[in-house]
Amino acid sequence: MKLIRLIFLLLLIVVLGLSATGQNNWTVKKDKEGIRISTRQSDHSKFNDIKVEADLPGNIYQLANILTDIASYPQWSYSTKTAVLIKKENPNKYIYYSNYSAPWPASDRDLYSIMETRIDTLVHSLKIIANGKSNYRPENNGMVRIPYSKSDWEITTLTPNTIHLIFVLELDPGGSVPAWILNLFSTKGPWVTFENLKHKMAVLNHIAQK
C-alpha cells in the first residue's frame, strides 16, 4: 500500500511539473522599444496565446480610464472596428460588444465580453480580466462569433509616473481559417496596439503634469 501511494505521489509531482512547464513555455517574438511580445501553444485553441510586457508612462488610474472607455477602443486597439458598452453592472464590471477586421481570407469577427477591474490602492496595482461570452446575444449576419476569449491585465506601479504591464490573451477566433495564417499576425496586432496605448498614456501623463 505504501508503495502504491509513493508511486501515485511521484506521478502527481511529474504531472504537476509538466503542467507548470507548459504554462510558462513562452517564446519571445519581438522585443523593441520597451515592448516585449511572446507566444506559446494554447491549451484552448490552435491559435497561439500572446503575452505582452511593457513599461508605460503614467499611472494605473490613467490606464484604467482608457481601458474602461469602451467606445475609444477603435482609436488604439488593432483591427477593432466598433466597440460599444452594453451594460455597466457596477463600477467595476462592464459588458461590451466589439467587432474586428480579420486578415484575408478570414471573415470579420465579433465578441461580447464581460470585463472586471480591481484596483489595490495600497500597493497601487490594477488587475483586469475580460472573458468572452459567445452566447450572450444571437450571432450577427456576416460575422463570425469568437467562441473563446480571455484576457488578463496585471499592472504594477514602478514610480509615480511609470507602470509595468503584463497582458496575456487566450483566443480561439473561430471559423475555418488555418491557425498558421492568424498566427502570422500574432506579433503585428499586439505591437501596434501597445505602441498606440503607450502613446496615449504618454499624452495623458504629459497633460496631468502641466
FIDO-848044 format. One line per 10 residues: number of its first residue (from 1); for each residue x, y, z negated of C-alpha. Coordinates in Angstrom, 3 decimals. Layout:
N
NUM	X,Y,Z ~ ... .
END
This chain:
210
1	0.000,0.000,0.000 ~ 2.839,2.400,-0.878 ~ 4.493,1.613,2.446 ~ 1.295,2.391,4.340 ~ 0.939,5.690,2.510 ~ 4.560,6.561,3.254 ~ 4.114,5.790,6.959 ~ 0.917,7.871,7.062 ~ 2.682,10.788,5.354 ~ 5.596,10.650,7.804 .
11	3.212,10.576,10.774 ~ 1.327,13.551,9.370 ~ 4.555,15.523,8.968 ~ 5.560,14.723,12.556 ~ 2.146,15.721,13.947 ~ 2.104,18.984,11.985 ~ 5.654,19.718,13.077 ~ 4.815,19.156,16.736 ~ 1.718,21.311,16.384 ~ 3.688,24.181,14.839 .
21	6.345,23.900,17.548 ~ 3.733,24.074,20.307 ~ 2.062,27.093,18.757 ~ 5.309,29.099,18.863 ~ 6.718,27.930,22.179 ~ 6.778,31.370,23.791 ~ 8.858,32.218,26.866 ~ 9.856,35.847,27.386 ~ 8.817,37.046,30.853 ~ 9.635,40.737,30.598 .
31	11.435,42.901,28.055 ~ 11.698,46.515,29.139 ~ 11.264,49.977,27.649 ~ 10.303,48.591,24.261 ~ 7.592,46.256,25.557 ~ 8.181,42.507,25.416 ~ 5.807,40.141,27.215 ~ 5.858,36.393,26.593 ~ 3.708,33.465,27.741 ~ 3.070,29.908,26.618 .
41	0.992,26.985,27.785 ~ -2.531,27.285,26.414 ~ -4.416,24.722,24.360 ~ -7.728,26.032,25.736 ~ -7.111,26.757,29.403 ~ -4.898,26.210,32.445 ~ -4.201,29.935,32.199 ~ -1.195,30.830,30.042 ~ -1.570,32.555,26.687 ~ 0.015,36.010,26.598 .
51	1.835,37.796,23.801 ~ 2.876,41.446,23.849 ~ 5.163,43.036,21.259 ~ 5.848,46.760,21.252 ~ 6.668,49.763,19.116 ~ 4.265,52.619,19.794 ~ 4.310,56.260,18.743 ~ 1.584,57.341,16.344 ~ -0.268,55.633,13.502 ~ -2.802,52.857,13.003 .
61	-5.735,55.273,12.818 ~ -4.965,56.735,16.236 ~ -4.727,53.264,17.726 ~ -7.957,52.191,16.015 ~ -9.718,55.192,17.552 ~ -8.513,54.211,21.027 ~ -9.480,50.560,20.685 ~ -12.948,51.332,19.329 ~ -13.652,53.883,22.078 ~ -15.058,51.173,24.332 .
71	-16.069,53.432,27.213 ~ -12.471,54.622,27.679 ~ -11.071,51.139,28.384 ~ -11.004,51.622,32.182 ~ -8.625,54.550,31.652 ~ -5.819,52.356,30.335 ~ -6.716,48.640,30.465 ~ -5.507,46.981,33.666 ~ -8.258,45.913,36.120 ~ -11.083,46.963,33.783 .
81	-13.856,48.456,35.920 ~ -16.523,49.097,33.281 ~ -16.749,48.847,29.508 ~ -19.971,49.537,27.616 ~ -20.760,49.445,23.913 ~ -23.816,47.230,23.455 ~ -24.215,47.385,19.711 ~ -22.352,48.642,16.665 ~ -23.396,46.267,13.894 ~ -21.395,48.078,11.204 .
91	-18.427,50.487,11.064 ~ -16.045,47.585,11.704 ~ -17.957,45.324,14.110 ~ -18.709,46.047,17.768 ~ -20.384,44.119,20.574 ~ -19.428,45.295,24.045 ~ -19.612,44.336,27.710 ~ -16.783,44.676,30.227 ~ -16.101,43.622,33.782 ~ -12.827,43.207,35.617 .
101	-11.444,43.275,39.131 ~ -9.826,39.918,39.887 ~ -6.994,39.357,42.394 ~ -7.978,37.926,45.768 ~ -9.335,35.337,46.373 ~ -10.922,35.288,42.913 ~ -14.327,36.824,42.161 ~ -14.672,39.650,39.670 ~ -15.166,38.581,36.053 ~ -17.270,39.865,33.179 .
111	-17.424,39.295,29.458 ~ -19.358,40.061,26.302 ~ -17.137,40.376,23.242 ~ -17.516,40.766,19.512 ~ -14.724,42.889,18.086 ~ -13.973,43.249,14.382 ~ -11.458,45.645,12.859 ~ -9.819,45.664,9.468 ~ -7.556,48.406,8.092 ~ -5.438,47.854,4.999 .
121	-4.893,51.345,3.594 ~ -2.377,50.129,1.006 ~ 0.202,48.799,3.460 ~ -1.089,50.819,6.454 ~ -1.790,47.840,8.680 ~ -4.519,47.159,11.227 ~ -5.939,43.849,12.425 ~ -8.386,43.492,15.285 ~ -9.954,40.282,16.567 ~ -12.119,40.166,19.695 .
131	-13.908,36.946,20.628 ~ -15.752,36.437,23.892 ~ -19.429,35.414,23.721 ~ -20.124,33.829,27.085 ~ -23.811,33.176,26.379 ~ -24.626,36.491,24.712 ~ -26.729,37.503,27.724 ~ -27.557,35.859,31.086 ~ -24.887,35.894,33.776 ~ -24.873,38.710,36.322 .
141	-25.114,38.082,40.060 ~ -21.783,38.357,41.840 ~ -19.794,37.998,38.613 ~ -18.072,35.008,37.064 ~ -18.668,34.952,33.320 ~ -15.426,34.403,31.409 ~ -16.118,31.249,29.356 ~ -13.421,31.713,26.706 ~ -11.533,34.745,25.457 ~ -9.825,35.544,22.184 .
151	-7.503,38.442,21.472 ~ -5.666,39.232,18.256 ~ -4.055,42.563,17.419 ~ -1.653,42.771,14.464 ~ -0.368,46.290,13.848 ~ 2.008,47.348,11.089 ~ 3.448,50.753,10.193 ~ 7.192,51.258,10.685 ~ 7.385,55.001,9.999 ~ 4.758,57.738,9.582 .
161	4.875,58.184,13.367 ~ 5.682,54.682,14.634 ~ 3.771,51.415,14.598 ~ 4.659,47.880,15.624 ~ 2.105,45.906,17.605 ~ 1.727,42.193,18.301 ~ -1.050,41.302,20.724 ~ -1.989,37.715,21.628 ~ -4.542,36.834,24.312 ~ -6.004,33.375,24.892 .
171	-8.137,33.269,28.023 ~ -9.976,30.902,30.311 ~ -11.007,33.109,33.243 ~ -13.488,30.540,34.573 ~ -14.263,29.819,38.193 ~ -12.281,27.658,40.591 ~ -9.199,29.808,41.169 ~ -5.953,27.838,40.641 ~ -4.230,28.769,37.396 ~ -0.928,29.462,39.140 .
181	-2.477,32.366,41.065 ~ -3.759,34.071,37.926 ~ -0.533,33.299,36.062 ~ 1.311,35.378,38.634 ~ -0.496,38.371,37.134 ~ 0.210,37.456,33.507 ~ 3.097,39.946,33.401 ~ 1.828,42.796,35.571 ~ -1.518,43.211,33.801 ~ -0.151,43.375,30.238 .
191	2.744,45.578,31.352 ~ 0.502,48.190,32.977 ~ -1.981,48.042,30.080 ~ 0.570,48.600,27.344 ~ 2.515,51.201,29.278 ~ -0.761,53.123,29.570 ~ -1.536,52.554,25.895 ~ 1.934,53.731,24.898 ~ 1.494,56.924,26.902 ~ -1.978,57.508,25.450 .
201	-0.623,57.100,21.912 ~ 2.252,59.482,22.656 ~ -0.192,62.178,23.795 ~ -2.373,61.778,20.696 ~ 0.637,61.814,18.407 ~ 2.015,64.947,20.059 ~ -1.312,66.737,19.636 ~ -1.559,65.641,15.987 ~ 1.869,67.039,15.171 ~ 1.165,70.507,16.581 .
END
